[in-house]
Amino acid sequence: MSHKSAPPTVSTIGIDLGKNSFHLVGLDQRGAIVWQLKFSRAQLERRLANIPCCLIGMEACSGAHYIARQLAALGHDVCLMPAQYVKPFLKGHKNDYRDAEAIAEAVQRPTMHFVAIKTPEQMDSAGCCSGWLLLFEGELVSGSSTA
């Protein structure tokens, strides 16, 4: 008779955002890596909806605000950080999983500076998308045009 242990509980997730795929590293309460996953943009929200709510970190960029809003709506605690604050946590040669691990490490730091998650209206008024149309999984965010 075999005993299956319960899958490890993830308390923190670091997400390295890419154009078409996202690399995720999940850490347990002790900070040990319990999984490394790669998801497409379409899979991300669906997959993270099926895990218990946890702390999720991402580097701040215009696309990260949309994803952060979606994950926060699922109940996760989502934090965005400036990329330059994540860099000191990188270990060894740069790759997508190591970037995600560094993000997961950085988001747990009590003195980390976080970026507020912006609404589409805030991003539009800040000129983040000026002159461009961004389409993220059905949400259309248009920038203000300047003449």
Protein Blocks (a to p, Z undefined) as FASTA:
>chain_A
ZZdddddddfbdcddddfkbccdddddfkopafbdcdddfklmmmmmmmpccdddddddd
fklmmmmmmmmmnopacddddfklmmmmpgcjadfklmmmmmmmmmmpmkbccdddddfk
lmmmnommgoiacdeehiacdddddZZ
